[in-house]
Amino acid sequence: MPIALTSFDLGRLKIIAHVREELDRAGISFESIQCRSGGIQTPPGIARLTVVVDETAANLDFESSEVEDCESIVVGETWHKIAAFIGGLNRG
């Protein structure tokens, strides 16, 4: 029986797919992309995007509302936040 994904889960998947696409477009090689929430390493209500480039991890935190918005919106402040993050990786 299939399990329905929440808006939060769908938003996290959409963020990961978008980051992968933008990294490819920028010509940035990466070892991994993760978006985690919960657990002891991430504060409550936060999803942490981690991208590993040249064996160096870079993180970007999102509030749950930002992640949920990404499930249905592909423009706006969260997407600008991602673009700035990727821009920083490109300079690094």
DSSP file with accessible surface (Angstrom, degrees, kcal/mol):
  #  RESIDUE AA STRUCTURE BP1 BP2  ACC     N-H-->O    O-->H-N    N-H-->O    O-->H-N    TCO  KAPPA ALPHA  PHI   PSI    X-CA   Y-CA   Z-CA
    1    1 A M              0   0  220      0, 0.0     2,-0.0     0, 0.0     0, 0.0   0.000 360.0 360.0 360.0 124.9    0.0    0.0    0.0
    2    2 A P        -     0   0  128      0, 0.0     2,-0.5     0, 0.0     0, 0.0  -0.331 360.0-133.4 -66.8 147.2    1.5    3.3   -1.0
    3    3 A I        -     0   0  155     -2,-0.0     2,-0.2     0, 0.0     0, 0.0  -0.885  18.7-126.3-102.4 129.4    2.2    5.9    1.6
    4    4 A A        -     0   0   91     -2,-0.5     2,-0.3     1,-0.1     0, 0.0  -0.537  22.6-131.9 -74.8 136.3    1.1    9.5    0.9
    5    5 A L        -     0   0   86     -2,-0.2     2,-0.1     1,-0.1    -1,-0.1  -0.674  17.9-125.1 -87.4 145.5    3.9   12.1    1.2
    6    6 A T     >  -     0   0   75     -2,-0.3     4,-2.7     1,-0.1     5,-0.2  -0.329  28.5-103.7 -79.4 168.3    3.2   15.2    3.2
    7    7 A S  H  > S+     0   0   59      1,-0.2     4,-2.5     2,-0.2     5,-0.2   0.877 124.9  54.4 -58.2 -36.6    3.7   18.7    1.8
    8    8 A F  H  > S+     0   0   32      2,-0.2     4,-2.4     1,-0.2    -1,-0.2   0.942 109.1  45.8 -63.8 -47.7    6.9   18.9    3.8
    9    9 A D  H  > S+     0   0   50      1,-0.2     4,-2.1     2,-0.2    -2,-0.2   0.919 114.5  47.8 -62.6 -44.3    8.3   15.6    2.3
   10   10 A L  H  X S+     0   0   64     -4,-2.7     4,-2.4     1,-0.2    -1,-0.2   0.896 110.7  52.4 -63.9 -39.1    7.3   16.7   -1.2
   11   11 A G  H  X S+     0   0    0     -4,-2.5     4,-2.6    -5,-0.2    -2,-0.2   0.913 107.9  50.8 -62.4 -43.4    8.9   20.1   -0.6
   12   12 A R  H  X S+     0   0   63     -4,-2.4     4,-2.4     2,-0.2    -1,-0.2   0.927 111.3  48.3 -60.9 -43.9   12.2   18.5    0.5
   13   13 A L  H  X S+     0   0   99     -4,-2.1     4,-2.4     1,-0.2    -1,-0.2   0.909 111.8  49.6 -62.8 -40.0   12.3   16.3   -2.6
   14   14 A K  H  X S+     0   0   72     -4,-2.4     4,-2.6     2,-0.2    -2,-0.2   0.899 109.8  51.2 -67.2 -39.4   11.6   19.3   -4.8
   15   15 A I  H  X S+     0   0    0     -4,-2.6     4,-2.9     2,-0.2     5,-0.2   0.948 111.0  48.2 -61.3 -47.6   14.4   21.3   -3.1
   16   16 A I  H  X S+     0   0   39     -4,-2.4     4,-2.6     1,-0.2    -2,-0.2   0.932 112.8  47.6 -60.3 -45.3   16.9   18.5   -3.7
   17   17 A A  H  X S+     0   0   57     -4,-2.4     4,-2.3     1,-0.2    -1,-0.2   0.919 113.4  48.3 -63.2 -41.3   15.9   18.1   -7.4
   18   18 A H  H  X S+     0   0   46     -4,-2.6     4,-2.7     2,-0.2     5,-0.2   0.928 111.8  48.8 -65.8 -43.5   16.1   21.9   -7.9
   19   19 A V  H  X S+     0   0    0     -4,-2.9     4,-2.7     2,-0.2     5,-0.2   0.933 110.9  50.8 -63.3 -43.3   19.5   22.1   -6.2
   20   20 A R  H  X S+     0   0  115     -4,-2.6     4,-2.3    -5,-0.2    -1,-0.2   0.937 112.2  47.4 -58.6 -45.9   20.8   19.2   -8.3
   21   21 A E  H  X S+     0   0   99     -4,-2.3     4,-2.5     1,-0.2    -2,-0.2   0.924 113.6  46.9 -62.3 -44.2   19.6   20.9  -11.5
   22   22 A E  H  X S+     0   0   49     -4,-2.7     4,-2.1     2,-0.2    -1,-0.2   0.866 110.8  51.6 -69.7 -36.0   21.1   24.3  -10.6
   23   23 A L  H  X>S+     0   0    0     -4,-2.7     5,-2.7    -5,-0.2     4,-0.5   0.926 111.8  47.5 -64.3 -43.3   24.5   22.7   -9.6
   24   24 A D  H ><5S+     0   0  105     -4,-2.3     3,-1.2    -5,-0.2    -2,-0.2   0.932 111.4  50.7 -61.3 -44.9   24.6   20.9  -12.9
   25   25 A R  H 3<5S+     0   0  162     -4,-2.5    -1,-0.2     1,-0.3    -2,-0.2   0.871 111.4  48.2 -61.8 -36.3   23.7   24.1  -14.7
   26   26 A A  H 3<5S-     0   0   40     -4,-2.1    -1,-0.3    -5,-0.1    -2,-0.2   0.509 113.5-119.1 -81.8  -6.5   26.4   26.0  -12.9
   27   27 A G  T <<5 +     0   0   62     -3,-1.2     2,-0.6    -4,-0.5    -3,-0.2   0.778  61.5 150.1  74.5  26.4   29.0   23.2  -13.7
   28   28 A I      < -     0   0   16     -5,-2.7     2,-0.3    -6,-0.2    -1,-0.2  -0.836  38.2-145.4 -97.3 118.6   29.6   22.5  -10.0
   29   29 A S        -     0   0   95     -2,-0.6     2,-0.3    -3,-0.1    25,-0.3  -0.635  22.3-173.6 -79.7 139.5   30.5   18.9   -9.4
   30   30 A F        -     0   0   45     -2,-0.3    23,-0.2    23,-0.2     3,-0.1  -0.952  29.8-151.3-136.2 152.4   29.2   17.5   -6.1
   31   31 A E  S    S-     0   0  104     21,-3.2     2,-0.3    -2,-0.3    22,-0.1   0.798  78.5  -8.3 -89.4 -37.1   29.6   14.4   -4.1
   32   32 A S  E     -A   52   0A  39     20,-1.0    20,-2.5     2,-0.0     2,-0.4  -0.995  47.0-155.7-158.9 158.2   26.2   14.4   -2.3
   33   33 A I  E     +A   51   0A  20     -2,-0.3     2,-0.3    18,-0.2    18,-0.2  -0.994  22.6 170.1-134.8 129.5   23.0   16.3   -1.6
   34   34 A Q  E     -A   50   0A  70     16,-2.4    16,-3.1    -2,-0.4     2,-0.4  -0.985  21.2-164.4-137.5 150.5   20.9   15.7    1.4
   35   35 A C  E     +A   49   0A  10     -2,-0.3     2,-0.3    14,-0.2    14,-0.2  -0.920  25.6 175.9-134.6 106.4   17.9   17.4    3.1
   36   36 A R  E     +A   48   0A 136     12,-2.3    12,-3.2    -2,-0.4     2,-0.3  -0.825  12.4 177.4-115.2 153.3   17.4   16.2    6.6
   37   37 A S  E     +A   47   0A  44     -2,-0.3    10,-0.2    10,-0.2     4,-0.1  -0.963  50.0  23.7-147.0 160.4   15.0   17.1    9.4
   38   38 A G  S    S+     0   0   44      8,-0.6     4,-0.4     5,-0.4     3,-0.3  -0.174  75.3  89.3  75.7-176.6   14.4   15.8   12.9
   39   39 A G  S    S-     0   0   72      1,-0.2     3,-0.4     2,-0.1    -1,-0.2  -0.159  95.1 -64.3  79.0-175.8   17.0   13.9   14.8
   40   40 A I  S    S+     0   0  171      1,-0.2    -1,-0.2     3,-0.0    -2,-0.1   0.658 126.7  57.3 -86.2 -14.9   19.6   15.3   17.2
   41   41 A Q  S    S+     0   0  149     -3,-0.3    -1,-0.2     1,-0.1    -2,-0.1   0.553 101.0  58.7 -95.0  -8.1   21.6   17.3   14.6
   42   42 A T  S    S-     0   0   14     -4,-0.4    -1,-0.1    -3,-0.4     3,-0.1  -0.984  84.6-121.9-125.6 127.2   18.8   19.5   13.3
   43   43 A P    >   -     0   0   62      0, 0.0     3,-1.5     0, 0.0    -5,-0.4  -0.223  45.6 -83.5 -61.3 154.2   16.7   21.8   15.5
   44   44 A P  T 3  S+     0   0  130      0, 0.0     3,-0.1     0, 0.0    -7,-0.0  -0.291 115.9  20.2 -58.0 140.7   12.9   21.3   15.6
   45   45 A G  T 3  S+     0   0   43      1,-0.2    19,-1.8    -3,-0.1     2,-0.4   0.578 104.3 108.5  77.7  10.4   11.0   22.9   12.7
   46   46 A I  E <   - B   0  63A  36     -3,-1.5    -8,-0.6    17,-0.2     2,-0.5  -0.947  51.0-160.7-123.4 139.3   14.2   23.1   10.5
   47   47 A A  E     -AB  37  62A   0     15,-2.8    15,-2.7    -2,-0.4     2,-0.6  -0.974  16.8-150.2-112.8 131.8   15.2   21.2    7.4
   48   48 A R  E     -AB  36  61A  60    -12,-3.2   -12,-2.3    -2,-0.5     2,-0.5  -0.914   2.3-155.6-110.5 117.7   19.0   21.3    6.7
   49   49 A L  E     -AB  35  60A   0     11,-3.2    11,-2.2    -2,-0.6     2,-0.4  -0.782  13.9-170.4 -86.1 128.2   20.2   21.1    3.1
   50   50 A T  E     -AB  34  59A  25    -16,-3.1   -16,-2.4    -2,-0.5     2,-0.4  -0.993   6.7-176.9-124.4 125.8   23.7   19.7    2.9
   51   51 A V  E     -AB  33  58A   0      7,-2.5     7,-2.4    -2,-0.4     2,-0.6  -0.988  13.5-151.6-120.9 129.3   25.7   19.8   -0.3
   52   52 A V  E     +AB  32  57A  29    -20,-2.5   -21,-3.2    -2,-0.4   -20,-1.0  -0.913  20.5 171.1-105.8 118.3   29.2   18.3   -0.4
   53   53 A V  E >  S- B   0  56A  19      3,-2.5     3,-1.8    -2,-0.6   -23,-0.2  -0.998  71.6  -7.5-126.7 128.5   31.5   19.8   -3.0
   54   54 A D  T 3  S-     0   0  125     -2,-0.4    -1,-0.2     1,-0.3     3,-0.1   0.912 129.2 -57.9  50.5  46.0   35.3   19.0   -3.1
   55   55 A E  T 3  S+     0   0  178      1,-0.2     2,-0.5    -3,-0.1    -1,-0.3   0.631 116.0 115.7  62.5  16.0   34.9   17.0    0.1
   56   56 A T  E <   -B   53   0A  97     -3,-1.8    -3,-2.5     2,-0.0     2,-0.3  -0.971  58.9-140.8-118.9 126.0   33.6   20.1    1.9
   57   57 A A  E     -B   52   0A  59     -2,-0.5     2,-0.4    -5,-0.2    -5,-0.2  -0.654  15.1-170.4 -86.9 137.0   30.1   20.2    3.3
   58   58 A A  E     -B   51   0A  25     -7,-2.4    -7,-2.5    -2,-0.3     2,-0.3  -0.985   9.8-155.4-124.0 138.0   28.0   23.4    3.0
   59   59 A N  E     -B   50   0A  89     -2,-0.4     2,-0.4    -9,-0.2    -9,-0.2  -0.876  15.0-175.2-118.6 149.8   24.7   23.8    4.8
   60   60 A L  E     -B   49   0A  27    -11,-2.2   -11,-3.2    -2,-0.3     2,-0.3  -0.977  17.7-147.6-140.8 123.6   21.5   25.8    4.3
   61   61 A D  E     -B   48   0A  58     -2,-0.4     2,-0.4   -13,-0.2   -13,-0.2  -0.739  11.4-168.6 -96.2 143.0   18.7   25.7    6.8
   62   62 A F  E     -B   47   0A   0    -15,-2.7   -15,-2.8    -2,-0.3     2,-0.2  -0.978  21.9-124.5-125.6 141.3   15.0   26.1    5.9
   63   63 A E  E >>  -B   46   0A 117     -2,-0.4     4,-1.8   -17,-0.2     3,-0.7  -0.492  34.8-109.5 -75.3 154.7   12.1   26.7    8.2
   64   64 A S  H 3> S+     0   0   39    -19,-1.8     4,-2.7     1,-0.3     5,-0.2   0.877 118.9  56.6 -56.6 -36.4    9.3   24.1    7.8
   65   65 A S  H 3> S+     0   0   59      1,-0.2     4,-2.2     2,-0.2    -1,-0.3   0.880 105.1  52.1 -64.1 -35.2    7.0   26.6    6.2
   66   66 A E  H <> S+     0   0   30     -3,-0.7     4,-1.3     2,-0.2    -1,-0.2   0.911 111.4  47.0 -64.6 -41.5    9.6   27.4    3.5
   67   67 A V  H  X S+     0   0    0     -4,-1.8     4,-0.6     1,-0.2     3,-0.4   0.936 111.8  49.7 -66.8 -44.7    9.9   23.7    2.7
   68   68 A E  H >< S+     0   0   90     -4,-2.7     3,-1.1     1,-0.2     4,-0.5   0.886 107.3  55.4 -62.7 -37.6    6.2   23.2    2.6
   69   69 A D  H >X S+     0   0   82     -4,-2.2     4,-2.2     1,-0.2     3,-1.2   0.850  98.9  62.5 -61.6 -33.9    5.8   26.2    0.3
   70   70 A C  H 3< S+     0   0    1     -4,-1.3    -1,-0.2    -3,-0.4    -2,-0.2   0.715  86.7  73.8 -67.8 -18.4    8.3   24.6   -2.2
   71   71 A E  T << S+     0   0   66     -3,-1.1    -1,-0.2    -4,-0.6    -2,-0.2   0.870 120.0  10.1 -62.7 -32.8    5.9   21.7   -2.7
   72   72 A S  T <4 S+     0   0   84     -3,-1.2     2,-0.4    -4,-0.5    -2,-0.2   0.559 119.3  69.6-124.3 -11.1    3.7   23.9   -4.8
   73   73 A I     <  -     0   0   72     -4,-2.2    -1,-0.1    -5,-0.1     3,-0.0  -0.924  44.1-178.9-116.0 134.3    5.6   27.2   -5.5
   74   74 A V        +     0   0   94     -2,-0.4     2,-0.3    -3,-0.1    -1,-0.1   0.147  68.9  52.7-117.1  19.0    8.7   27.4   -7.7
   75   75 A V  S    S+     0   0  107      4,-0.0     3,-0.2     5,-0.0     2,-0.2  -0.917  74.0  64.0-139.7 167.6    9.4   31.1   -7.2
   76   76 A G  S  > S-     0   0   30     -2,-0.3     4,-1.9     1,-0.2     3,-0.2  -0.633  93.5 -32.8 116.4-170.4    9.9   33.4   -4.3
   77   77 A E  H  > S+     0   0  144      1,-0.2     4,-2.4    -2,-0.2    -1,-0.2   0.853 127.5  54.4 -61.0 -40.8   12.2   34.0   -1.4
   78   78 A T  H  > S+     0   0   14     -3,-0.2     4,-2.1     1,-0.2    -1,-0.2   0.920 109.3  48.6 -62.5 -39.9   13.1   30.3   -0.7
   79   79 A W  H  > S+     0   0   22     -3,-0.2     4,-2.3     1,-0.2    -1,-0.2   0.873 110.6  50.9 -70.0 -32.8   14.3   29.9   -4.3
   80   80 A H  H  X S+     0   0  122     -4,-1.9     4,-2.5     2,-0.2    -1,-0.2   0.886 107.8  53.9 -67.5 -37.7   16.3   33.1   -4.1
   81   81 A K  H  X S+     0   0   61     -4,-2.4     4,-2.0     2,-0.2    -2,-0.2   0.917 109.7  47.4 -61.1 -42.8   17.9   31.7   -0.9
   82   82 A I  H  X S+     0   0    0     -4,-2.1     4,-2.7     2,-0.2     5,-0.2   0.919 110.3  52.3 -65.3 -42.3   18.9   28.6   -2.8
   83   83 A A  H  X S+     0   0   58     -4,-2.3     4,-2.5     1,-0.2    -2,-0.2   0.917 110.2  48.1 -61.8 -42.2   20.3   30.6   -5.7
   84   84 A A  H  X S+     0   0   67     -4,-2.5     4,-2.0     2,-0.2    -1,-0.2   0.904 110.9  52.0 -65.1 -39.6   22.4   32.6   -3.3
   85   85 A F  H  X S+     0   0   30     -4,-2.0     4,-1.7     2,-0.2    -2,-0.2   0.943 111.8  45.3 -60.9 -47.5   23.6   29.4   -1.6
   86   86 A I  H  X S+     0   0   11     -4,-2.7     4,-2.2     1,-0.2    -2,-0.2   0.896 109.1  56.6 -65.9 -38.0   24.6   27.9   -5.0
   87   87 A G  H  X S+     0   0   21     -4,-2.5     4,-1.3    -5,-0.2    -1,-0.2   0.900 106.0  51.3 -58.4 -38.8   26.3   31.2   -6.0
   88   88 A G  H  X S+     0   0   32     -4,-2.0     4,-1.2     1,-0.2    -1,-0.2   0.878 108.2  50.8 -67.4 -35.5   28.4   30.9   -2.8
   89   89 A L  H  < S+     0   0   29     -4,-1.7    -1,-0.2     1,-0.2    -2,-0.2   0.883 106.6  55.7 -66.8 -36.9   29.4   27.4   -3.7
   90   90 A N  H  < S+     0   0  101     -4,-2.2    -1,-0.2     1,-0.2    -2,-0.2   0.820 110.2  44.8 -66.3 -31.8   30.4   28.6   -7.2
   91   91 A R  H  <        0   0  198     -4,-1.3    -1,-0.2    -5,-0.2    -2,-0.2   0.711 360.0 360.0 -82.1 -23.7   32.8   31.2   -5.7
   92   92 A G     <        0   0   99     -4,-1.2    -2,-0.1    -5,-0.1    -3,-0.1   0.861 360.0 360.0 -73.1 360.0   34.2   28.7   -3.2
